[in-house]
Amino acid sequence: MKDFKAQAEKLRTDAAECALIRDLATEPHKRELFNRLAEHLDTLAAEVEKAMEDEAKRLARRA
């Protein structure tokens, strides 16, 4: 579970960095690219977090 948590945090950090680059970009196509990257990384982080929650619930039911 710690590995999943670290991965989710890394994805969130990468998404924030992409959002920062997006905000600093002067070319519209670069802004769009980094916006899509930030959104995609946020989605991936949310999916990892959901998987962690689902696994925790599954383990709790077993106990």
N, C-alpha and C positions, 0 to 999 in steps of 0.2 A: 504493500500500500504506500510505503514511503516513496518508492520509485514513481508511482502514479502521481502522487502529490507534487513531487519535484518536477515532473514533466508538465503538469498543469500550470505550475508557477512559471516555468520557463516559457511556455506558450503565451501566458498572459504578458510576461515581460517583453517577448518578441512582438506581440500585438501592439503594445504601448509604444515600442520603438518605431514600428511601421507607421503608427498614427502620428508620431512626432515628425517623421520624415515627410509624411503626406502633408502635414501642416506647413512645413518649410519649403516644399516643392513649388517651383514657379511655373513648371510646365503642366498643363492640364492632364496629359496622358500619364505623366508620372504620379500626379495626385490621385488619379483614378486607380492606377496600379497599386500604390501603397494603401489606398483605402480598401481595395479588395483583399489585399494580403492581411491587413489588420482585422477585417471582418472574418476572414477564413480562420485565422489563428485564434480569434475569440471563440468561434464555433467549435474548433477542435478542443480548446481548453474546457469548454462547457461539456462536451461529450466525455472527456476524460473524467471530469468531476462527477458527472451523472453515473458513469460506470463504477466509480468508487462508492458512491452512495448506494447503488444497486447491490454491489458486492457486500457492503456492510449490512444492509438489510437482510440479504440472503444468509449471511453468517449468523446474524442475530436470531433468525428463525430456527436455525439448527441447534442453537444453545438451549 
